[in-house]
Amino acid sequence: MEKFLQIQGVPVMGNQLISCNNIKTITTASGIAVTVVITYSDGTATTITTAAQVGADVYQEIRLSLMAALRLSWQNPYLLVTLPKAITSIVNA
């Protein structure tokens, strides 16, 4: 069953879906970095850019939200998420 995070508050694009399936890694450069990168097993990646993190708070929220979404029943394909920092962009590549 495909699962998604529905990220709220993305400027210009509105809400955006991020796949929770086939994730290989979730990384951030430091506790104050502005990006969190989700890398998938097929080599693609989703980069989430926000205001500077405090204690890796955006990274932790994404990580915990991904785990929560994967525990949802099959009738709930996505989890609504509001990140703790302002979102600049979400890019899937």
CORQUI-V615185 format. One line per field, one symbol per residue. ss: DSSP state (~ for helix, > for strand, _ for the rest). psi: psi as a letter, one per 40 degrees, with the letter a starting at -180 (. if undefined). burial: 1 if it has 16 or more other C-alpha atoms within 10 Angstrom, else 0. A space follows every 10 residues. Layout:
ss = ???
psi = ???
burial = ???
This chain:
ss = ___>>>>>>> ___>>>>>>_ __>>>>>___ ____>>>>>> ____>>>>>> ______~~~~ ~~~~~~~~~~ _______>>> >_____>>>> >>_
psi = hhiihhhifh ideaiihhhe ifhdihiidi eeieihhhhi eeeiihhhha ihihffdddd ddddddddde eiieegeihh hhieihhdih hh.
burial = 0011111111 0000011111 0010010100 0011111111 0000111111 0110011111 0100110011 0000001110 1111011011 000
